[in-house]
Amino acid sequence: MEQKILKIRQQNRDTTMLLIVPTAILAKIIYMYFLPMRYFFDSYRMIDMLVNGDKATSGWTGYQTAVDFHRTINIFHFTTINQFSTFYGLIMTIAIMIIVSKTKEMDFKQSLFTLMATGVLNIYVFCINKEMIQILYFFVIYIIINSPVKNTLLKILGCALVYYWESTSFRSYYIIMAAMSVLLYFIFLWLQKRRRITKFIIFATVLMCFIGVFVFFYASSLVSYDDYYEALNIRDNSTGTIREAGGAASAIYNPIEVNGNLGVFMIDYVINAFRMMIPIELLLKSPGYAPFFIYQIFILMYLFKALANIKAMDKKVVVALSCFVAYFFGSVVFEPDFGSWVRHEATTFPVFQLLVYQNRVQNSATAKGMVRDEATYV
């Protein structure tokens, strides 16, 4: 019976690998022929800057950094978003297949998640945009986590340095992820040493994470008050711009306007964290958002499974967990809408997939010859 289950899981994995390419092709067809024009706003802006030297948008430094990257690697002299999308989709889908191929067996949910992630990445990430750059940083983190270095403290410090590098070269708010990844690493190691993980310990862990965010912002107010004040109000400013443009169903408006108040900011932060974690309101606004909702539920499910298995978790996977959760706590501050949240979260796939296909420490059930209900990762 156990051999039959193992064989089915291996067949699931093989079938999933075969379906990745057709899924990527279908996603590109959706991207090129069915998405509304509003999804291409960033891409067309970058094409204008890249091909036409559009002066009207060259002042957007964030876009200029992205355009400089795409220009550097544009050895084939692409001039349309579909050309870039096809090229990036081809190269990056192969990269995804390589890291997924390390998984030797999958259950049905893992297969479904893999194909959903492939679709999301090919529609929203593997294009001429900022997310295409962002996922490369997560590939660097993936390489560090899987490096032969035995000392996991060095690995988490290396991952934190990647976040810091991104904060200085691309997205400044990733400095939060750099600090939170190290903090979370030590919190998770502390959890692993607990004899029993009670509800109180879980509550204390979540509380420590939120306190970590509070301390970071309070300390930043002493270092650079202008940057601190801008960060506190960034969501209100971003959603204010969205509201002036006619509003958006997917916008994440603060429950309470911050106005530079750190206490109010933290109240909004906690509420928004749960809103982004379980975006029920998005589903209620339109059935068309169902794919985003389902994808987020998959993320949440595997995150909770990883946290529930923290005591038996391999230390390498603890590093991956620390990096992903740090990303979540940092993103809650800045993401202006659910669409941006899903796109940016999708770029974490190289790291997050380690939580989905993790190699867990054998427990007593395994020692007795029982097959565990998790994928094997080698």
C-alpha positions in Angstrom: 0.0 0.0 0.0 2.8 2.4 1.0 4.7 1.6 -2.3 1.5 2.3 -4.3 1.1 5.8 -2.6 4.8 6.5 -3.2 4.4 5.6 -6.9 1.4 7.8 -7.3 3.2 10.7 -5.8 6.2 10.1 -8.1 3.8 10.0 -11.1 2.2 13.3 -9.8 5.7 14.9 -9.9 6.5 13.6 -13.4 3.1 14.7 -14.7 3.6 18.2 -13.2 7.0 18.5 -14.8 5.4 17.7 -18.2 2.6 20.2 -17.6 4.8 23.2 -16.7 5.6 24.1 -20.3 2.0 24.0 -21.5 0.9 26.0 -18.5 3.6 28.6 -19.2 2.4 28.8 -22.9 -1.2 29.2 -21.8 -0.2 31.9 -19.4 1.6 33.8 -22.1 -1.4 33.6 -24.4 -3.5 35.1 -21.6 -0.9 37.8 -21.0 -0.7 38.7 -24.7 -4.3 38.5 -25.8 -6.7 38.6 -22.8 -5.4 40.9 -20.1 -6.9 44.5 -19.9 -4.6 47.3 -20.9 -4.3 48.5 -17.3 -2.0 45.5 -16.5 0.6 46.8 -19.0 1.0 50.3 -17.6 4.5 49.7 -16.2 5.6 47.7 -19.2 4.6 50.3 -21.7 6.2 53.0 -19.7 9.5 51.0 -19.7 9.2 50.3 -23.4 8.8 54.0 -24.0 11.9 54.8 -21.9 13.9 51.9 -23.4 13.0 52.4 -27.1 11.9 56.0 -27.5 13.8 57.6 -24.6 10.5 59.0 -23.3 11.4 62.1 -21.3 8.1 62.4 -19.6 8.8 59.3 -17.5 12.6 59.4 -17.3 12.3 61.2 -14.0 10.8 58.1 -12.3 14.1 56.8 -10.8 12.5 53.4 -9.8 11.5 52.8 -13.4 14.9 54.1 -14.7 16.7 51.5 -12.6 14.5 48.8 -14.1 14.9 50.1 -17.7 18.7 50.2 -17.3 18.6 46.5 -16.3 16.4 45.5 -19.3 18.5 47.6 -21.6 21.7 45.9 -20.4 20.5 42.4 -21.2 18.6 43.3 -24.3 21.2 41.7 -26.6 18.5 40.8 -29.2 17.3 44.4 -29.4 13.7 43.7 -28.5 11.2 46.6 -29.0 7.9 45.2 -27.8 6.5 43.9 -24.5 5.5 40.6 -26.2 9.1 40.0 -27.3 10.4 40.6 -23.8 7.7 38.5 -22.3 8.4 35.5 -24.6 12.2 35.7 -24.0 11.9 36.0 -20.2 9.2 33.3 -20.1 11.4 30.9 -22.0 14.5 31.5 -19.8 12.8 31.7 -16.5 10.4 28.8 -17.0 13.5 26.6 -17.6 15.0 28.0 -14.3 11.7 27.1 -12.5 11.7 23.6 -14.0 15.3 23.1 -12.7 14.5 23.9 -9.1 11.2 22.1 -9.1 12.9 19.0 -10.7 14.8 18.5 -7.4 11.5 17.4 -5.9 11.1 13.7 -6.4 7.5 13.3 -5.4 4.4 15.5 -5.0 0.8 15.1 -3.7 -2.0 16.6 -5.8 -2.1 19.9 -3.9 1.6 20.4 -4.5 1.2 19.7 -8.2 -1.7 22.2 -8.4 0.3 24.9 -6.6 3.3 24.4 -8.8 1.2 24.8 -12.0 -0.6 27.8 -10.4 2.7 29.4 -9.6 4.0 28.8 -13.1 0.9 30.6 -14.5 1.2 33.5 -12.1 4.9 34.0 -12.8 4.5 33.9 -16.6 1.6 36.4 -16.5 2.8 38.9 -14.0 6.6 38.4 -13.4 8.4 37.1 -16.5 7.9 40.4 -18.5 9.5 43.7 -18.9 8.7 45.1 -15.4 10.2 45.5 -12.0 9.1 42.1 -10.7 11.4 40.4 -13.3 14.4 42.0 -11.4 13.0 41.3 -8.0 12.8 37.5 -8.6 16.5 37.5 -9.5 17.3 38.6 -5.9 15.3 35.7 -4.6 17.2 33.3 -6.9 20.4 34.6 -5.2 18.9 33.9 -1.8 17.9 30.4 -3.0 21.5 29.8 -4.1 22.8 30.9 -0.7 20.4 28.6 1.1 21.3 25.6 -1.0 25.1 26.4 -0.9 27.4 23.8 0.7 28.1 26.1 3.6 27.2 24.2 6.8 26.8 27.2 9.1 23.2 28.4 8.8 24.0 31.6 10.7 26.3 32.5 7.8 23.5 31.6 5.4 20.9 33.9 7.0 23.4 36.7 7.2 24.1 36.2 3.5 20.4 36.3 2.7 20.0 39.5 4.8 22.9 41.0 2.9 21.0 40.3 -0.4 17.9 42.1 1.1 20.2 45.0 2.1 21.8 45.0 -1.4 18.3 45.2 -3.0 17.4 48.0 -0.6 20.4 50.0 -1.8 20.1 49.2 -5.5 16.4 48.7 -6.2 13.7 48.9 -3.5 14.7 50.9 -0.5 12.1 49.3 1.9 13.8 45.9 1.6 16.0 47.1 4.5 13.1 46.0 6.7 13.4 42.5 5.3 17.1 42.4 6.0 16.6 43.2 9.7 13.5 41.0 10.1 15.1 37.9 8.4 17.8 37.8 11.1 15.4 38.4 13.9 13.0 35.7 12.7 15.8 33.3 12.3 16.6 33.5 16.0 12.9 33.4 16.9 12.5 30.2 14.9 15.6 28.6 16.4 14.1 29.5 19.8 10.9 27.8 18.9 12.7 24.7 17.8 14.3 24.4 21.3 10.9 24.6 23.1 9.8 21.2 24.6 6.3 22.0 23.6 4.8 24.8 21.5 1.8 26.0 23.2 -0.8 28.6 22.1 0.9 31.1 24.4 4.2 30.5 22.7 2.6 31.0 19.3 1.0 34.2 20.5 4.3 35.4 21.9 6.1 34.6 18.7 3.6 36.7 16.6 3.8 39.5 19.1 7.6 39.5 18.9 7.4 39.9 15.2 5.1 42.9 15.4 7.3 44.4 18.2 10.3 43.9 15.9 8.6 46.0 13.2 7.7 48.7 15.8 11.3 48.8 17.1 12.7 49.1 13.6 10.4 52.0 12.8 11.1 53.7 16.1 14.9 53.4 15.6 14.6 54.7 12.0 12.9 57.8 13.4 16.1 58.5 15.3 18.4 57.9 12.3 16.4 59.6 9.5 13.2 61.3 10.6 12.2 62.3 7.0 12.5 58.8 5.7 10.7 57.4 8.7 7.8 59.9 8.3 7.6 59.1 4.6 7.5 55.3 5.3 4.7 55.8 7.9 2.5 57.6 5.4 3.4 55.8 2.2 0.3 53.7 2.0 -2.0 56.7 2.6 -0.1 58.6 -0.1 -0.2 55.7 -2.5 -3.9 54.9 -2.0 -4.7 58.6 -2.1 -3.2 58.7 -5.6 -5.3 55.6 -6.5 -8.4 57.3 -5.1 -7.8 60.5 -7.1 -7.4 58.4 -10.3 -10.9 56.9 -9.8 -10.1 54.3 -7.2 -9.4 50.6 -7.6 -11.3 47.6 -6.2 -8.0 45.9 -5.2 -6.6 48.9 -3.3 -5.6 48.3 0.3 -6.8 51.5 2.1 -5.7 52.0 5.7 -8.6 51.6 8.2 -7.3 54.7 10.0 -5.3 57.5 8.4 -1.8 57.5 9.9 -0.8 61.2 9.7 2.7 60.3 10.9 1.5 58.6 14.1 3.5 55.5 14.9 0.8 54.1 17.2 -1.9 54.4 14.5 0.5 53.0 12.0 1.0 49.9 14.0 -2.8 49.4 14.5 -3.2 49.7 10.7 -0.2 47.4 10.2 -1.7 44.6 12.3 -5.1 44.9 10.6 -3.6 45.0 7.1 -1.4 42.0 7.8 -4.4 39.8 8.4 -6.3 41.4 5.4 -3.4 40.6 3.1 -2.9 37.1 4.5 -6.6 36.2 4.0 -7.9 38.5 1.3 -11.6 37.7 1.7 -12.6 41.2 0.9 -11.0 40.9 -2.5 -13.2 37.9 -3.3 -16.3 39.7 -2.2 -15.6 42.6 -4.5 -15.5 40.5 -7.7 -15.5 36.8 -8.5 -12.8 37.6 -11.1 -10.4 37.9 -8.2 -10.9 34.2 -7.3 -7.6 33.0 -8.8 -5.7 35.6 -6.6 -7.6 34.4 -3.6 -7.0 30.7 -4.2 -3.3 31.3 -4.8 -3.0 33.2 -1.6 -4.8 30.4 0.3 -2.2 28.0 -1.1 0.6 30.3 0.2 -1.1 30.5 3.6 -1.6 26.7 3.8 2.0 25.8 3.1 3.3 28.6 5.4 1.2 27.3 8.3 2.3 23.7 7.6 5.9 24.8 7.7 5.3 26.7 11.0 3.5 23.6 12.5 6.5 21.5 11.6 9.1 24.0 13.0 10.5 21.6 15.6 11.3 18.9 13.0 12.4 21.3 10.3 15.8 21.2 8.7 17.9 24.3 9.5 18.3 25.1 5.9 14.5 25.3 5.5 14.4 27.5 8.7 16.5 30.0 6.8 14.0 29.9 3.9 11.1 30.3 6.3 12.9 33.3 7.9 13.4 35.0 4.6 9.9 34.5 3.4 8.2 35.6 6.6 10.5 38.6 6.7 9.4 39.4 3.2 5.7 39.3 4.3 6.2 41.6 7.3 8.1 44.1 5.2 5.5 44.0 2.3 2.6 44.7 4.6 4.0 48.2 5.1 4.2 49.2 1.4 1.9 47.2 -0.9 -0.8 49.7 -2.1 -3.1 47.0 -3.5 -3.8 43.3 -3.6 -2.6 43.0 -7.2 0.8 44.4 -6.4 0.9 42.1 -3.3 0.3 38.9 -5.4 2.8 39.9 -8.1 5.5 40.7 -5.6 4.7 37.7 -3.5 5.0 35.5 -6.6 8.6 36.5 -7.0 9.5 34.7 -3.8 8.8 31.3 -5.4 12.5 30.2 -5.5 12.6 30.5 -1.7 9.0 29.7 -0.9 9.1 26.4 -2.8 11.6 25.1 -0.3 8.7 25.3 2.2 6.4 23.4 -0.1 8.8 20.6 -1.1 10.8 20.5 2.1 12.9 17.6 3.3 11.6 17.1 6.8 13.5 15.4 9.6 12.3 11.8 10.1 10.1 11.3 13.1 9.2 8.2 15.0 6.5 7.3 12.4 9.1 7.3 9.6 11.4 5.2 11.8 8.6 2.6 11.9 8.5 2.5 8.1 5.5 4.7 7.6 5.4 7.2 4.6 5.0 10.8 5.7 2.5 13.0 3.8 5.1 15.5 2.6 7.2 15.8 -0.5 10.9 14.7 -0.5 13.4 17.4 -1.4 16.9 16.5 -2.3 
